[in-house]
Amino acid sequence: MDRVDPGRSKQLPGEASAARLRIAQVAPLFESVPPRLYGGTERVVAYLADALVDLGHEVTLFASGDSRTRAVLQAGRARALRLDDSPCKSEIAAHLAMLYGLRARANDFDVLHFHTDLLHFPVFASLASRSLTTLHGRLDIADLAPAYRAWPEFRLASISNDQRRPLPRANWAATVHHGIPLVAEVGAKPPGDYVAFVGRVAPEKRLDRAIRIARRAGLPLKVAAKVDPVDARYFNETIEPLIVEPHVEFLGELGEREKLALLEGAKALVFPIDWPEPFGLVMIEAMSRGTPVIAWRCGSVPEVIDDGVTGFIVESEAAAVTACGLVEGLDRRSIRRVFEARFSAPVMATRYLELYREIVACDRRREPVLAQAGGS
C-alpha cells in the first residue's frame, strides 16, 4: 500500500523554498528499491531518495511496491519485474502505466528526477524544464544518438565523464558520481587471505580473468555473482568449467549485508572489466569497507580509483597479479576516508540538490516568458 503524506504542501511548481524541495524520484521497475539481491540503478535510487529525506526534503519514490524507503512510496506495480514469476508480464506496459500516473501528479513536484533512460521523453516533453534524467547505462549503442537528438530539451546527468563519450553534444547538466550510505566504520580486524569478484557473470565483466589472476597470485577467489538468462550459455560453456578449480568458491547472488562482509574480509576486489563501464558501484562498495580495488583501465575506472591509494589500475593480467602482492601496503583506513569524502550518499545527494535548485531557478525565470508569449 502506498504511504500517504497528510502534510504535503500545496505549493505551485517553481515556488519551492530554499530549505525544502518536493522531488519525484522515478526508478525502473526491474528490481525493488533497493534490490533484494543484485542490482545497480535501483540501489543508487534507494540511497539517493533516503539521503534526500534525511536532508529534509519531501521525496516521493515511484518504484515497485515491494520497495523499502524513507520517502513516500508510489507503487508502479506490486512486485519488481525480475523476481516476479508471473508467466505473462509486460515491462513496457508497467513502466508506461507508472509514468502516466506521475504525469497526472506532475504539479505536486518541483523537480522530476528520472532514472528510466529515455522512456519518459515523449510523455514529459512539455515538462522537460522541470526534469533531470540520470543515465545509468552504456551509451555506445547505435540507436541512442538519434533519440537524444530528437528530445534535446531534457537535461541529462552522467554518472562518469567517460560515460558521455559516445554522446558528447547531448544536453549534459553535470556528472554526479554514485554514492552509498555511510555504514559502520572499518574495523581493526585484518582482512582474509582471499580476493573477491562481485557482479554479473557476463563476457564484459571478465570473471575468467579474475579466476586466472587469483590462480597465478596463489590466492583463493570468492565469487558473488548472478547469472542472467541472457548470459546462461556463456556461464555454462565458459565459466562453469573454470569455477570447479580448487581455488574458486562460487557463492551466487548475495544480499547486501553478506556482500559487504565478503568485501570487508577480502585482501582486494578484482574488477577486471572489458567494456566501457559507466561507473562500477562495487568499486565504491569495496572502498566503503576499506578494501582496495584492482581494476582494469577501462571506462570510469580512472575516475573512481586513485592509483596507489585506493587500489591499483592495471592493463594486463601480469600487472594484476603483481598488484595482488602490493595491496597489503595500502592503508585501509585511508581508503575509507577517500570513500567518505567522494562517494558517500550524502555527497551524492548534495550534488544532485545543486542541480535541482538550478532547475527550479531556471523554471521560475521561464514561466514569466511563457506567460507573456501566451498573452501576446
Secondary structure, 3 states (H helix, E strand, C coil): CCCCCCCCCCCCCCCCCCCCCEEEEECCCCCCCCCCCCCCHHHHHHHHHHHHHHCCCEEEEEECCCCCCCCEEEECCCCCCCCCCCCCCCHHHHHHHHHHHHHHCHHHCCEEEECCCCCCHHHHHHHHHHEEEECCCCCCCCCHHHHHHHCCCCCEEECCCHHHCCCCCCCEEEECCCCECCCCCCCCCCCCCCEEEEEECCHHHCHHHHHHHHHHHCCCEEEEEECCHHHHHHHHHHHHHHHCCCCEEEEECCCHHHHHHHHHCCCEEEECCCCCCCCCHHHHHHHHCCCCEEEECCCCHHHHCCECCCEEEECCHHHHHHHHCCHHHCCHHHHHHHHHHHCEHHHHHHHHHHHHHHHHHHHHHHHHHHHHHHHC
